[in-house]
Amino acid sequence: MSLNIEIAETGRVQIIRLHGRLTAGEEVKALLAQLEQATIYSYFVLNFNALEYIDSSGLGALVRTLTRVRKSGGDLKLCHVPEFICKLLQMTHLDKQFHLYDTEKDALAAFKERPGHLEHHKVHGPEILCLHESIDMLAFLKTLLTSAGYHATTTTSAADASVFLKTGDAKLILLSSRLTAMHGNSVVARFNGIAPKVPVHILTTEFVDLEPAQAGPELLEHIRGLLS
């Protein structure tokens, strides 16, 4: 089942009820389009009661939207979150980013309180440079890595990644396999030429297709192995 979106409005808050699957592609685009069109609203409630599945790109889109809304002085809250999504948010460290409520009524009432903000994590770990074509995947990676104590630098541009690698102190590069295929081995060779001691880990299409609850912890474990 693809994503269906039902809209309700009350006062200054727009309620968005999601039915189906929130995954990379048209589903994520549909949600982002709805949020971008709602220019008269700064406050949103996402109702997950009928949401059956969400992938890493879907999670990344939510993080990116939450950041944008809060930077503009608004807020976004989640309600009727199924247990499997609660566990997913916990496993990917995203539970500290979002405010979850049992019902729409509870979420709406919370807007009367002072709006919350993204929790700031103390980052003491090494810098990891992430290069991926998907902004939503980069948002997912940045939140995952930052919550685990790493400093994450993200970009969709190979040229920018080269500049960051020259000027920063990256200890690891996470690179999209699609970008590797587009540029051949030249992009890896370029990075190796700039920083020969910095390992490059390819994020395969299989990684993107993994359940987020599996992809996040597995990637963190692999990173710990590469940096040890």
C-alpha distance (Angstrom), angle and dihedral (degrees) to the residues before:
residue distance angle dihedral
M1 . . .
S2 3.83 . .
L3 3.78 123.7 .
N4 3.80 120.3 -72.6
I5 3.78 119.7 -172.2
E6 3.80 125.7 -152.6
I7 3.79 118.8 -168.8
A8 3.79 128.8 -152.8
E9 3.79 127.3 171.2
T10 3.77 132.2 -156.6
G11 3.76 121.8 174.1
R12 3.78 109.3 -52.5
V13 3.82 94.8 -15.6
Q14 3.78 128.3 88.7
I15 3.81 115.8 -153.5
I16 3.80 115.6 -151.5
R17 3.80 116.1 -165.9
L18 3.79 114.1 -162.5
H19 3.80 121.9 -152.1
G20 3.79 121.5 -173.3
R21 3.81 128.0 -3.7
L22 3.81 131.0 -11.0
T23 3.79 103.8 -156.7
A24 3.81 140.2 143.7
G25 3.78 114.5 -66.5
E26 3.78 128.4 24.5
E27 3.81 95.3 0.7
V28 3.82 94.1 57.5
K29 3.80 90.5 42.1
A30 3.80 90.8 52.7
L31 3.81 93.0 53.5
L32 3.81 93.8 45.2
A33 3.81 90.5 47.9
Q34 3.80 90.7 52.7
L35 3.80 92.0 50.4
E36 3.80 92.8 46.3
Q37 3.80 92.1 49.3
A38 3.80 92.1 53.1
T39 3.79 92.0 79.8
I40 3.81 94.7 151.5
Y41 3.82 91.3 60.0
S42 3.80 128.7 75.7
Y43 3.81 96.5 171.8
F44 3.79 126.3 65.1
V45 3.79 139.2 178.9
L46 3.79 117.9 -159.8
N47 3.79 112.4 -156.5
F48 3.82 110.7 -153.7
N49 3.79 96.8 -179.7
A50 3.81 93.1 114.9
L51 3.81 97.8 30.8
E52 3.79 107.8 122.1
Y53 3.80 102.0 -178.0
I54 3.79 142.3 1.2
D55 3.81 127.6 -170.3
S56 3.81 132.7 -158.3
S57 3.80 93.0 -86.2
G58 3.79 89.7 51.3
L59 3.80 90.6 51.8
G60 3.80 90.4 47.0
A61 3.80 90.8 51.6
L62 3.81 90.2 52.7
V63 3.81 92.1 49.9
R64 3.80 91.8 47.8
T65 3.80 91.2 48.3
L66 3.81 92.7 46.9
T67 3.80 91.0 51.9
R68 3.81 92.9 48.1
V69 3.80 94.2 46.9
R70 3.80 94.0 48.3
K71 3.79 92.9 45.8
S72 3.80 88.0 56.9
G73 3.81 90.8 52.6
G74 3.80 97.8 -98.8
D75 3.78 134.0 102.6
L76 3.79 142.7 -137.7
K77 3.80 125.3 -148.8
L78 3.81 133.4 -173.6
C79 3.80 126.2 -139.1
H80 3.82 138.8 178.7
V81 3.79 88.0 25.4
P82 3.83 110.3 -179.9
E83 3.79 117.3 -124.8
F84 3.80 93.3 -112.6
I85 3.81 90.6 56.8
C86 3.84 91.3 46.1
K87 3.81 88.9 54.5
L88 3.80 90.1 45.7
L89 3.80 91.4 52.8
Q90 3.80 90.1 49.3
M91 3.81 93.9 48.7
T92 3.80 92.1 49.1
H93 3.84 93.2 43.7
L94 3.81 91.1 -118.1
D95 3.80 94.4 118.8
K96 3.81 87.9 84.0
Q97 3.78 91.3 57.0
F98 3.79 101.2 53.2
H99 3.80 134.2 56.6
L100 3.82 110.4 -132.7
Y101 3.82 126.0 -160.9
D102 3.77 134.3 -176.3
T103 3.81 96.8 -129.5
E104 3.79 141.8 14.5
K105 3.80 88.0 -110.6
D106 3.81 91.2 57.1
A107 3.81 92.0 47.3
L108 3.80 92.3 49.0
A109 3.79 91.6 48.4
A110 3.80 89.8 52.8
F111 3.80 90.9 63.5
K112 3.80 87.4 70.3
E113 3.77 87.2 65.9
R114 3.77 124.4 72.4
P115 3.83 108.8 -70.7
G116 3.78 113.7 -105.5
H117 3.76 124.6 -127.0
L118 3.74 136.0 -147.3
E119 3.76 111.3 -76.4
H120 3.78 112.4 -111.9
H121 3.76 112.4 -131.4
K122 3.77 122.6 -151.0
V123 3.77 105.3 -117.4
H124 3.78 115.1 -156.0
G125 3.80 100.5 144.4
P126 3.81 129.8 95.9
E127 3.78 124.7 -74.3
I128 3.79 118.1 -97.0
L129 3.80 120.5 -164.1
C130 3.82 114.3 -146.4
L131 3.81 121.9 -163.4
H132 3.79 116.5 -176.9
E133 3.80 136.5 144.2
S134 3.82 93.4 -132.8
I135 3.81 117.1 79.9
D136 3.80 89.3 -162.0
M137 3.81 92.3 53.4
L138 3.80 89.2 49.2
A139 3.81 89.8 52.1
F140 3.81 89.6 51.2
L141 3.82 92.1 48.0
K142 3.80 94.0 46.3
T143 3.80 93.2 51.6
L144 3.80 92.6 43.7
L145 3.80 93.5 49.4
T146 3.81 96.2 41.0
S147 3.79 91.6 49.5
A148 3.81 88.3 52.5
G149 3.82 91.1 53.7
Y150 3.80 100.5 -99.0
H151 3.79 126.7 126.9
A152 3.81 106.4 -122.5
T153 3.80 124.2 -159.2
T154 3.80 112.3 -171.8
T155 3.80 134.6 -170.1
T156 3.80 142.0 155.3
S157 3.82 92.1 -147.2
A158 3.80 124.2 86.3
A159 3.81 89.2 -158.6
D160 3.80 91.9 53.8
A161 3.80 89.9 46.0
S162 3.80 89.0 56.2
V163 3.81 90.7 52.1
F164 3.81 91.8 48.1
L165 3.78 89.7 49.0
K166 3.81 91.3 52.6
T167 3.80 96.0 45.9
G168 3.79 101.7 32.6
D169 3.77 136.1 60.1
A170 3.79 101.9 -115.5
K171 3.79 116.2 171.4
L172 3.81 95.9 -174.4
I173 3.81 138.3 21.0
L174 3.80 122.7 -146.7
L175 3.80 108.2 -159.9
S176 3.80 130.9 -173.4
S177 3.80 114.0 -119.7
R178 3.82 89.3 -140.7
L179 3.80 91.3 59.5
T180 3.78 89.3 45.8
A181 3.81 89.2 53.8
M182 3.81 91.6 47.3
H183 3.81 94.3 50.9
G184 3.79 97.9 30.5
N185 3.78 115.6 -142.9
S186 3.80 90.7 -38.5
V187 3.81 94.2 92.3
V188 3.81 92.3 51.1
A189 3.80 90.2 44.7
R190 3.82 89.6 50.4
F191 3.79 91.6 52.7
N192 3.80 91.7 45.5
G193 3.80 89.1 51.4
I194 3.80 92.2 51.9
A195 3.80 97.7 41.6
P196 3.81 110.9 9.6
K197 3.81 93.5 177.4
V198 3.82 95.3 53.5
P199 3.83 110.8 94.2
V200 3.80 120.1 -133.9
H201 3.80 118.2 -141.4
I202 3.80 116.2 -164.2
L203 3.81 116.5 -139.4
T204 3.79 101.2 -145.1
T205 3.78 127.4 -152.8
E206 3.80 85.8 -109.5
F207 3.82 88.6 61.3
V208 3.81 91.1 52.5
D209 3.81 90.3 50.4
L210 3.80 94.3 50.4
E211 3.78 121.5 106.1
P212 3.84 105.2 -93.2
A213 3.82 90.1 -125.3
Q214 3.79 87.6 60.1
A215 3.81 99.0 34.9
G216 3.82 96.4 53.5
P217 3.82 100.6 50.2
E218 3.83 92.5 39.4
L219 3.80 91.6 52.6
L220 3.81 92.6 48.0
E221 3.80 90.8 49.8
H222 3.80 90.9 49.4
I223 3.81 91.2 48.4
R224 3.80 91.0 51.9
G225 3.80 88.2 53.2
L226 3.81 93.5 49.3
L227 3.79 93.4 48.2
S228 3.79 97.8 42.8
